[in-house]
Amino acid sequence: MIAEFHAQAIAQVIGARLVAVASRDAGKARTFAQKHGVAFATDRIDDLLGRPDLDIVCITTSSGAHLEPALAAIRAGKHVVIEKPLEISTERADELLRAAKAAGVRIAPIFQGRFGDGARTVKAAIADGRLGRMVLASAYVKWHRTAQYYTGTRGTLSMDGGGALMAQGIHAIDLLQWFAGMPSEVFCWSTRRVHTGIESEDTAAAVLKFANGALGTIEGSTAVWPGWQRRLEICGEHGSIALEDDHIAQWEFREAKTGDETIRAAKHDAALGSGASAPNAISFVGHQRQLQDFVDALREDRAPALDGQEGRKAVALVRALYESAARGVAVTIP
């Protein structure tokens, strides 16, 4: 499914084009290639990686199957963009990062939420110190997925790496740590409330402690009807912000600045879409923005706005939450 969004995004990226497609199913590869006007399709990744006109490989396999094709691409000297998460464990993510560094290629995970206008406005306000001392930083992902959604590898520990936190909530978790920094300690509970047939959690709740003394919470679920917009709340002594998907729903500060009213009056920009009730209800625009930055970074010989080390943080945080839920204790994040 997510490969469709990558293909649509690439078609809109200035300075890039889709030149080849590989899938374990040769028929699916041909069908996908024909749909997107691509002449080359194969079920052999080595044939794809041997193409001299190929610079970047997008990995859109199941989460737990990112490592092997990404390593093959890295060893072939290709830059790599990997659909979230980077991998399902920090160990596998670190293997990718070490290989990319040794090969001198760029690697980045898709976290398109960071490229929304709303998210970037929030990040700038925090960086400018408008909130003062941070008090609470929280993320809420109360989504709906049908029983039919959990087929194949979805909801499995080996391929999805987890459930509501790793597969769905990780976008909000990435934004939360981008805004507030990595928590220093977490405590988490997880359960299966509705989707009882899957291996992973469909619901989780956690409390967070940050090194600067701020506290926070994470709630994630795929078991609630009808599914609400993802919401992040960043609250401080001088101001507080709420971001719903990429819309700034609350923007309140003790000291007003020029432009505040414009931000508060802005209508909801649905450019990035929302996965609250269906996974395919997102837009390719976020992918387009991130892929454009990646292409531009290669041409300008700079690091992309979001690189592999940044992408590792969300994986580390989710794994700490899972460890806490499994052991029933608070877990320190180094």
Wavefront OBJ file of the C-alpha trace (Angstrom):
o trace
v 0.000 0.000 0.000
v 2.634 2.548 1.052
v 4.623 2.011 -2.157
v 1.762 3.735 -4.005
v 2.323 6.896 -1.989
v 6.063 6.790 -2.663
v 5.464 6.446 -6.400
v 2.973 9.317 -6.454
v 5.370 11.472 -4.455
v 8.365 10.717 -6.682
v 6.351 11.775 -9.723
v 6.101 15.259 -8.181
v 9.693 15.600 -6.951
v 11.768 18.070 -8.958
v 14.948 16.431 -10.206
v 13.878 12.821 -9.695
v 12.015 10.078 -11.539
v 10.995 6.520 -10.795
v 13.181 4.232 -12.933
v 12.747 0.714 -11.553
v 10.555 -1.466 -9.343
v 11.365 -4.672 -7.475
v 9.000 -7.004 -5.627
v 9.211 -10.589 -4.422
v 6.199 -11.176 -6.700
v 7.192 -10.586 -10.324
v 3.578 -10.126 -11.408
v 2.955 -7.458 -8.789
v 6.170 -5.716 -9.806
v 5.062 -5.593 -13.463
v 1.569 -4.370 -12.586
v 2.954 -1.642 -10.319
v 5.512 -0.569 -12.914
v 2.908 -0.376 -15.677
v 0.614 1.697 -13.479
v 3.354 4.244 -12.835
v 4.918 4.280 -16.294
v 8.121 2.478 -15.339
v 9.864 0.345 -17.934
v 11.843 -1.924 -15.593
v 10.306 -4.391 -13.128
v 11.905 -7.418 -11.494
v 11.668 -9.889 -8.639
v 15.446 -9.870 -8.249
v 16.763 -6.988 -6.167
v 20.288 -7.487 -7.508
v 19.025 -6.749 -11.021
v 17.460 -3.531 -9.783
v 20.562 -2.494 -7.837
v 22.764 -3.085 -10.859
v 21.169 -0.213 -12.767
v 23.594 2.706 -13.203
v 20.726 5.228 -13.464
v 19.505 4.357 -9.968
v 20.637 6.689 -7.159
v 18.059 6.233 -4.385
v 16.151 3.139 -3.285
v 12.874 3.436 -1.358
v 12.248 0.465 0.935
v 8.504 -0.126 1.360
v 8.455 -3.692 2.689
v 6.977 -4.734 6.039
v 8.765 -3.034 8.930
v 10.675 -6.123 10.036
v 11.908 -6.706 6.480
v 13.621 -3.357 5.991
v 17.129 -4.441 6.958
v 17.996 -6.965 4.261
v 17.013 -5.033 1.112
v 18.366 -1.814 2.617
v 21.733 -3.446 3.296
v 21.814 -4.765 -0.272
v 21.148 -1.251 -1.587
v 23.795 0.279 0.679
v 26.402 -2.260 -0.432
v 25.570 -1.370 -4.034
v 26.376 2.251 -3.231
v 22.786 3.492 -3.345
v 21.252 6.038 -1.001
v 18.270 4.680 0.900
v 14.907 6.030 2.036
v 13.071 3.641 4.351
v 9.384 3.799 5.198
v 8.843 4.177 8.942
v 10.064 2.784 11.211
v 13.744 2.568 10.324
v 13.571 -1.011 11.643
v 11.777 -2.792 14.472
v 14.695 -2.860 16.938
v 17.587 -0.546 17.749
v 19.994 -3.383 16.975
v 18.728 -3.742 13.423
v 18.553 0.028 13.011
v 22.150 0.362 14.190
v 23.304 -2.254 11.691
v 21.775 -0.140 8.934
v 23.373 3.046 10.206
v 26.820 1.463 10.506
v 26.598 0.072 6.976
v 25.505 3.426 5.533
v 28.355 5.246 7.282
v 30.910 2.717 6.059
v 29.605 2.973 2.487
v 29.385 6.764 2.534
v 25.712 6.846 1.523
v 22.763 8.753 2.971
v 19.929 7.013 4.768
v 16.631 8.423 6.034
v 13.354 7.035 7.392
v 10.021 8.461 6.332
v 8.490 10.658 9.031
v 6.516 12.983 6.810
v 4.795 14.635 9.764
v 7.944 16.697 10.358
v 7.455 18.339 6.970
v 4.020 19.759 7.701
v 3.688 23.522 7.980
v 1.958 23.182 11.347
v 4.623 20.922 12.814
v 7.400 23.218 11.642
v 5.645 26.234 13.130
v 5.417 24.423 16.468
v 9.075 23.424 16.317
v 10.133 27.018 15.617
v 8.121 28.372 18.557
v 9.734 25.866 20.920
v 13.203 26.656 19.562
v 12.516 30.370 20.071
v 11.743 29.741 23.744
v 8.161 30.982 23.558
v 6.881 28.270 25.898
v 9.476 28.938 28.596
v 10.178 25.952 30.801
v 8.395 22.926 29.391
v 5.889 21.416 31.813
v 3.941 18.731 29.919
v 4.555 17.113 26.523
v 2.055 14.492 25.367
v 0.918 12.564 22.288
v -2.465 10.958 21.625
v -3.178 8.537 18.775
v -6.731 7.221 19.176
v -7.311 5.533 15.849
v -9.580 2.920 14.337
v -8.567 -0.151 12.381
v -10.933 -2.879 11.254
v -10.457 -6.554 12.010
v -9.855 -7.041 8.278
v -6.874 -4.681 8.465
v -4.983 -7.203 10.573
v -4.162 -9.707 7.880
v -0.809 -10.991 6.680
v 2.077 -9.560 8.660
v 0.084 -6.763 10.323
v 0.030 -7.004 14.083
v 2.861 -9.544 14.157
v 5.932 -9.051 16.322
v 8.379 -10.385 13.737
v 7.262 -8.204 10.823
v 5.344 -5.246 12.311
v 7.549 -5.116 15.389
v 4.530 -4.184 17.498
v 1.084 -2.726 17.230
v -0.531 0.620 17.987
v 2.755 2.192 19.111
v 5.227 0.864 16.541
v 2.972 0.700 13.488
v 0.643 3.671 13.980
v 1.681 5.803 16.960
v 5.315 6.076 15.920
v 4.614 9.175 13.789
v 3.301 11.017 16.855
v 6.097 9.585 18.988
v 8.666 10.922 16.538
v 7.066 14.363 16.587
v 6.863 14.329 20.381
v 10.567 13.674 20.847
v 11.391 16.144 18.037
v 9.483 18.828 19.921
v 10.359 17.948 23.519
v 13.488 15.799 23.297
v 13.870 12.170 24.297
v 12.347 11.216 27.642
v 14.854 10.016 30.214
v 12.456 7.502 31.800
v 9.175 5.843 30.772
v 6.526 3.578 32.260
v 4.015 1.864 29.991
v 1.024 -0.449 30.078
v -0.206 -2.247 26.960
v -3.137 -4.510 26.178
v -5.368 -6.014 23.481
v -8.859 -4.658 24.050
v -10.575 -5.334 20.703
v -8.115 -6.921 18.269
v -7.516 -9.918 20.512
v -6.256 -12.172 17.735
v -3.071 -10.227 16.985
v 0.308 -10.735 18.660
v 0.934 -7.073 19.445
v -0.945 -4.444 21.432
v -3.951 -2.571 20.107
v -3.879 -0.120 23.035
v -1.141 1.366 25.198
v -0.717 4.178 27.706
v 2.533 5.546 29.087
v 3.894 8.234 31.364
v 7.151 10.029 30.572
v 9.786 11.934 32.485
v 12.177 14.247 30.645
v 15.692 15.149 31.722
v 14.681 18.788 32.212
v 11.968 17.805 34.694
v 8.985 18.003 32.361
v 6.466 15.177 32.356
v 4.221 13.744 29.655
v 1.997 10.962 28.413
v 1.525 8.810 25.334
v -1.765 7.121 24.472
v -2.059 4.926 21.410
v -4.812 2.671 20.123
v -6.247 1.153 16.963
v -9.304 -0.140 18.821
v -11.467 2.980 19.210
v -14.343 4.170 17.036
v -14.378 6.208 14.868
v -10.751 7.318 15.143
v -9.748 10.870 16.049
v -7.055 13.121 14.650
v -3.582 12.599 16.055
v -3.006 15.203 18.757
v 0.157 16.527 20.382
v 0.112 18.929 23.312
v 3.221 20.875 24.303
v 2.612 23.013 27.382
v 4.967 25.375 29.186
v 5.087 28.148 31.758
v 4.666 30.902 29.155
v 2.601 29.188 26.470
v 0.899 26.043 25.229
v 0.289 24.515 21.800
v -1.942 21.710 20.532
v -1.343 20.178 17.101
v -4.099 18.017 15.574
v -2.640 16.132 12.632
v -0.882 19.153 11.072
v -3.409 21.772 12.215
v -2.539 24.073 15.089
v -5.670 23.792 17.220
v -4.344 25.775 20.211
v -1.749 28.563 20.108
v -1.695 30.523 23.359
v 1.166 32.568 24.811
v 1.575 34.895 27.759
v 3.271 37.429 25.467
v 1.686 37.940 22.061
v 3.734 38.309 18.905
v 2.939 39.517 15.423
v 1.478 36.626 13.462
v -0.180 34.841 16.385
v -3.681 35.765 15.281
v -2.964 34.613 11.745
v -1.838 31.223 13.045
v -4.918 30.892 15.264
v -7.247 31.880 12.431
v -5.748 29.488 9.879
v -8.118 26.855 8.568
v -7.290 23.190 8.831
v -4.835 22.300 6.066
v -5.606 18.733 5.026
v -2.623 18.508 2.653
v -1.005 15.627 4.565
v -4.255 13.721 5.128
v -5.023 11.642 8.207
v -4.715 7.949 8.989
v -7.135 8.162 11.927
v -9.801 5.890 10.448
v -8.088 4.264 7.458
v -4.401 3.725 6.600
v -4.811 4.822 2.981
v -6.498 8.123 3.851
v -3.157 9.912 4.059
v -1.809 12.064 1.218
v 1.424 11.664 -0.733
v 2.249 15.342 -0.111
v 4.215 14.672 3.071
v 6.281 12.024 1.303
v 6.809 14.426 -1.587
v 8.150 17.123 0.710
v 10.520 14.753 2.474
v 11.741 13.119 -0.738
v 12.287 16.564 -2.278
v 14.485 17.498 0.668
v 16.407 14.221 0.309
v 17.030 14.782 -3.406
v 18.029 18.393 -2.777
v 20.387 17.299 0.014
v 22.207 14.932 -2.338
v 22.561 17.633 -4.995
v 23.767 20.163 -2.418
v 26.046 17.676 -0.628
v 24.414 18.222 2.757
v 22.664 16.082 5.303
v 18.900 15.684 4.789
v 16.590 17.442 7.228
v 15.777 14.034 8.729
v 18.519 11.404 8.745
v 18.944 7.876 10.026
v 20.229 8.860 13.455
v 17.145 11.001 13.978
v 14.920 8.167 12.803
v 16.521 5.781 15.312
v 15.198 7.849 18.232
v 11.555 6.910 17.687
v 12.500 3.224 17.476
v 14.476 3.488 20.727
v 11.568 5.190 22.481
v 9.006 2.612 21.322
v 11.287 -0.256 22.335
v 11.677 1.295 25.797
v 7.883 1.519 26.101
v 7.552 -2.141 25.130
v 10.234 -3.168 27.599
v 8.443 -1.321 30.382
v 5.098 -2.931 29.526
v 6.664 -6.388 29.427
v 8.577 -6.026 32.702
v 6.113 -3.854 34.608
v 8.810 -1.386 35.629
v 10.004 2.078 34.650
v 12.725 1.976 31.992
v 15.557 4.466 31.707
v 16.520 5.600 28.212
v 20.286 6.180 27.957
l 1 2 3 4 5 6 7 8 9 10 11 12 13 14 15 16 17 18 19 20 21 22 23 24 25 26 27 28 29 30 31 32 33 34 35 36 37 38 39 40 41 42 43 44 45 46 47 48 49 50 51 52 53 54 55 56 57 58 59 60 61 62 63 64 65 66 67 68 69 70 71 72 73 74 75 76 77 78 79 80 81 82 83 84 85 86 87 88 89 90 91 92 93 94 95 96 97 98 99 100 101 102 103 104 105 106 107 108 109 110 111 112 113 114 115 116 117 118 119 120 121 122 123 124 125 126 127 128 129 130 131 132 133 134 135 136 137 138 139 140 141 142 143 144 145 146 147 148 149 150 151 152 153 154 155 156 157 158 159 160 161 162 163 164 165 166 167 168 169 170 171 172 173 174 175 176 177 178 179 180 181 182 183 184 185 186 187 188 189 190 191 192 193 194 195 196 197 198 199 200 201 202 203 204 205 206 207 208 209 210 211 212 213 214 215 216 217 218 219 220 221 222 223 224 225 226 227 228 229 230 231 232 233 234 235 236 237 238 239 240 241 242 243 244 245 246 247 248 249 250 251 252 253 254 255 256 257 258 259 260 261 262 263 264 265 266 267 268 269 270 271 272 273 274 275 276 277 278 279 280 281 282 283 284 285 286 287 288 289 290 291 292 293 294 295 296 297 298 299 300 301 302 303 304 305 306 307 308 309 310 311 312 313 314 315 316 317 318 319 320 321 322 323 324 325 326 327 328 329 330 331 332 333 334
